[in-house]
């Protein structure tokens, strides 16, 4: 009796090994020959743990990109952690604001107390009005917020410079690594949603002991996916999607382009002109994250050290805002900052921190260079156009830029959307996701 030949599974190339690409692979590997291309030496994208030695001399990992999250606003990610068996817990997230230009330094929770003392008393009324608006954002969403650049929005609200520089900008710049002047170009909808999350009533969590466990579990779950650490130079669509790289070209049934908008536009060399036009509206700002041991951006009094600090100061090259995470406190190696002998710190900000040696080069452990999406009103207005770009096409877009805010949760959701789209196009059954009723 002759045996029926094995059914050849459809082939899918996934370009980009960040959370969008990894999620897409997770949703396709059961039914497709799935090949994941990543140009860097490791998978994970902004899941970026780095090996260090803790104060007791034990090997450990610290988080350098995706650091904290709020479970209530990251439902898919929280469900994925549970599915993978990865723990998370409330993080110690005390926050201090220092403005050297105003000669001020105080815990962020004491901002209202500064009004009438070190700040004009009118700031108190403005801050209370802002807090009420953030409550409304959490309750109703962003529909009532005008889609203006943040600079125009704060002017519309009549906010004083002190309120803007101490009560608004640090809550965005600190988590994005952007400079305040860039934050002021961002859509008010995006910035206010970020503030509502970061200064909200829900505690921030972190993956414990670090995101290394999350990354390891996620990669281990992709046991039926082929990983290739190689750069993709182009994706050509005519005649069927073909992935081109230094080792030649390979044909696939479908391609998921899970990189940022700049790289997606560059790779899709023969896509319809509309694709390049829309993706070209998405701008990014270069940022750095520096793992180091130089405490110069922290208060001289170590008793004032807390989990993270936003500091505005005048350096030789510019007025610079820097956020410094004291990883000894975040990872709970120490509870008392005065007991920290040699700190392990993470500074985020503009590339000048490294290029202009604003952090002592002798104290630098590692440098990570990123591009952060700048969600201007033009970008926000373009979001509804994105789903149509890959509709009926052999390629599918994925990445955090496809949703308002561009967060880890958004990237994860875009990867799931890409997998679901491809499965539908190939006539496969639906994927089972940890956050779905059937997952």
N, C-alpha and C positions, 0 to 999 in steps of 0.2 A: 504494500500500500504506500503510495507516494505521500510525502509530507508536504503540507502547504508551506510555501516560502514565508519567512517571517515578515510581518508588516513593518515597513520602514517608517519610523517616526518622523514627523516634520521637524525641520531644523530651525532653531532660533538663535541668532547672535545677540548678545546683550553687551553693549559697549558702556563701560563705566562700572566700577566695583564699589560705589558708595551704597547707601541704604536703598536708594531707588532701584539700582541694578540688582542688588542682593534680594530685595523683595520680589522683583519680577522673576528672578531665577527660582525663588522658593515656590512661586505659583505656577511654574511651567515645567519643572524638572520631571514631574511624574508622567507627563504625556509627550514631551518633546525632547529631541536631542538639543540640549541647551549648552551653549558655549559662552562663557563670561570673559570678556576682554578687559584688562585693567593695565594701564601703562605704568603705574607705579609699582614698587616692589611688594606692596601689601594691599589687601582688600580693606574696605571699611570707609574710605572717604573721610568724613568728619567724625567717624568713630575712630578716634586717634589716641589710644593709650600709649604711653611711653615707659619703657622699663627704667626703674631707678632702684636705689637702695634706701630703705626706710631708716629712721634714726637708730633702730636696733641692729642695723647691719643685715637685714633680711631683704631678699629680692621682692620688689613690689612693682606696681604699675600706677601711674598717675594719669588723669584725664586732661587732655590738652585742647580739645575742640568741643565735643558734645559733653558738657560738664553736668548740668542740672536740668530737670524738667518738672513740670507740674502734672501729676497723673490725671487730674480732672480735665486738662486741656490737651492731653496726649493719650486719648483712649486706645487707639490702635497700637501705639508703641507699648503701652502698659500691658495690653492683652498679649502682645508678642513676647514680652519678657516672661509672662506667666506660662505661655506655651513652651518656651525654651527652658523653663526652670531656672531663670536668672532672677536673683533677688534685687530688690531696691528698698530704700529706706529714706526717711526724712533726713535732709541734709542740714548741717549747721551753716546757715547763710546770713550771718550778720554782715552788714554793709556800712562802710564809712565813706563819707564824701569829704574831700579836701580840695579847697580852691586857694592856691597860693596867691593868685592875683588879688583875691579879696581877703587874704590872711584869715581864712576860716577852715576849721576842721571839726567835724561832728558826726556821730552816728546818724545814719539816714532817718531812723525813727524819731529823731529829735529835731527834725527840720521845722516843724510848727513852733517849737519852743524858741527857735532863733528869731522868729518874727517879733519885732518890737525891741529886740536886744541888739543882735548883730545885723539884722535885716530890717528893712522898713516894715512897719506894722501892717501896711496894706497887703503885704505878701500873704498874710494869714488868710485874709478873705479870698484871695485868688486861689490859694492852695486848697481851701475847703471846697470852693466851687469846682476845682479840678477833680478832687476826690469824689464828689457827687456825680460828676460826669463819668468817671471811670466805673462807678457802681452801675450806672445806666448802661454803659457799654457791655458789662458782664451780663446784665439782665436782658437787654434788648438787641444786642448786636451793634453793627456799625452803620445801619441804614440812615441814621439821623446825622451822621458826621459828613460834612462837606469834603469832597475829595480835592483838597488843596495841598500844596506843599506845606510842610510843617511850619516854615517861616511865615507864610501867609496866614496859617491857622492861628498861631500864637498872637499875631498882630490883630487878627479878627477878634480874638478873645480879650484883647487889651492887657495881656500879661506883662508884668515888669521884667526887665532883664534878669533880676535876681531869681524870680520865680522860674523863668525859663532855664537858666544856667544851673540852678541847684535842685529844682523840683521836677523838671521835665527831662532834659537831655541826658543826665546820668543814667536814668532808668532804661534808656535805649542804647546809648553808646557803650555802656558797660557790658552788655550781652552780645553786641554785634562786632565790637572791635573797631567801629567807625568813629571818625572824628565828628564833633558836634556840628561843624559847618556842613558836613555831608548829611547828617541826620535831618537838618533843617530843609533839605531838598526832598526828603522822603514824604510820601503821601501821609496825611494826617490819619487816615484810616489805619494804615499799617503801624505807624508809630504808637497810636493810642491803644491799639490792640496789644502791642508788645508791653506797654506800660501796665495795662489792665491785667495782663498775665503775671508779670514780674512783681508788681506791687499789690497783688491780689490777696484774698483771704486764705487761699489754699497754700499749704507748705510746699516748698520745693523738695524734690527727691533727687537722689543720685543712685546710680547702679553700684551695688556693693559686691566686692570691695572696690572694683573699678569697672570701666567699660570693657576691659580685656575679657572678662567672663562673657559679656554680651556678644562681643565680636567672635570669640572662639565658638560659642554655642551656635551662632547664626551660620558661620562657615561650616561647622560640622553638620548642620542640618542640610547642607547642599551637597549631599554625598552622591547624587546622580547628575551633578552639573560639572562640566569640564571648565577648569580655570586656566586661562592663558595670560601670563604677565607679558603682554606685548602691546605696543602702541598701534592704534588704528589711525591711518592717515586720511581715509576717505570712505564714504559709503556711496556706491553708485546704484541707482534704482532702475535705470533702463535695462530691459532684458532680464529683470529679476534682481533682487537686492544682492549686492556683492560687497564684501568687506575687504578693503585694501590696506595692506600694511607692509613693513619692511620685508616680510617673508613671502609676499605675493598676495594673490587674491583668492577669496573663497566665497562660493555662492551659498546662500541660505534662503529658506522660505520666507522668513520674516526677520526684521532687525529692530531691536529696541535701542534707542539712543538715549542713554541714561547719564548724560553729562550736562554741564551748564549750558546756557543759551549761546554763549560765545562759541564753545567747541561744537555744539550741535550745528550751528550755522556753517561753520567751517567744514565739518565732515560731510554734510549733505550737499555734495557738489552739483548734482543735477536735479535737485528737488525743484518744484515749481517756484517761480520768483517770489510768490507770496510768502513762502516759508522763510526765506532769507530776510524779506522786508520786515515781517513781524518779529522774528527773533532778534533782528538788529536793534530793536527798541530797548532791549534789556541790557542795562549797563551795570558794571561791577566796579567796585573799589578795591585796590590791593590792600591787604591787611597782613599782619604777622602775629603769630603767637610764639612767645619766647619762653622756653623753660630755662630757669636760671636761678642764681643764688645771690643776686645783688639787691640789697634792701633799700636802695636809694629812693625809690618811689613810694616807700612806706613811711609812716611817722617814726621819728627818732625814738619816741617813747614806745617801747615794745608792748606795754600794757594796753595800748590803743589798737594793736593789731587785731584784725578780725578776718572773717573768711575772704571777703573781697573788698577792694578799695577802688574808688574812682578818684583820680587825682588830675587836676588841671594846673599846669604850671607853664612858665615861660622858659623854653629852652633856647639855645643860641640860634637854632634854625627856624623855630616857630612856637606859637602857643600850642601846647600838646595836651591832649587828654589820654590818660593811660589807665587801664584797669589791671589791677594786680590781685591775683588769687593766691592766698597763702595755703598751699596744698597740704601743709602739715595739719592745718585746722580742718580743711574740707575732708580729708581722708581720716581725720580723727586720730592722727598719730600723737597729737598733743591737745590737751584741753586748755592749758594755760600758755598763752603766747610768750610769756617771759621765760619759759623753759626751753624755747626753741633756740638751739645753739647755732646751727647752720640751716637756714630755711630752704625749702624747696618751693619756688615761686613760679607762677605763670603770668606773664604780662601780655596783654593784647592791645593792639593799637596800629599806628601807621608804620610802614616799612622803615621810616627814619629811626625807629628804636634800635634797629640793627645797622642800617646803612650809615647812620650818623653816630654810631657807637654810644647811644644814650644809655644803654645798659652796658656795664663793664664787660667787654668781650671775654675777659679771663674767667668770668662767672657764668657764662652761657653754657648750658648743657645741650640744648637742641633748639633749632629754629624751624618753624613751619610757616610757609608762605601760602596765603589763601587769596581768593577773590570773593568778596561779599556782594550779593545782589543789592543794588540801590533801588528800592521800590518807589520810584517817583509816581506822581499821578498818571503820567503817560504809560508807565508799566502796568499800573492797576487797570487802566482803561483797556489795555491790550489783553488782559487775562481771558475774557470771554471768547476771544478769537483763537486761542490756542487749540481747543479740541478739534476745530475744523481743519487744522493744518495737516493732521495725519489721518483724517477720516477717509476710509476707502483706500488708504495707501499701504504699501508693504513695509513701511517704517512706522514706529510709534515713539513718541517723545515721552520722556520721564525725567523727573528732577524736581527739586524743591521750588524752582522758579514758576512751576505751573499753577501755584496756588498763592493766595494772599499771604504774605509774610515770609514764605520761603524757609520754613522750619523743618526739623527732623521729621516731625509728624507729617508734614506736607510731602516730603520726599518719599516717605514710606507709602503714603496713600497713592502717590503717582505711580510707584512701582506696581502696586496692586492693580491700579486702573490699567496699566500697560499689559500686565499678564491677562487680565480679564478680556481686554480688547483682542489680543492675539488668539486666545482660546476661542472666542466667538468666531473670529475670521477663519480659523482652521477647523471649525466644526467640532471642537472638543467640549466636554462637559465643563461646568463651572468649577472654579477653584474653591477649595475649602479654606477660609481664612480664620485665624484665631479669634478675630473680633466679630465674626458674623454669627448669626443664629445657628448655622449648620456647621461652624468651624469648631 
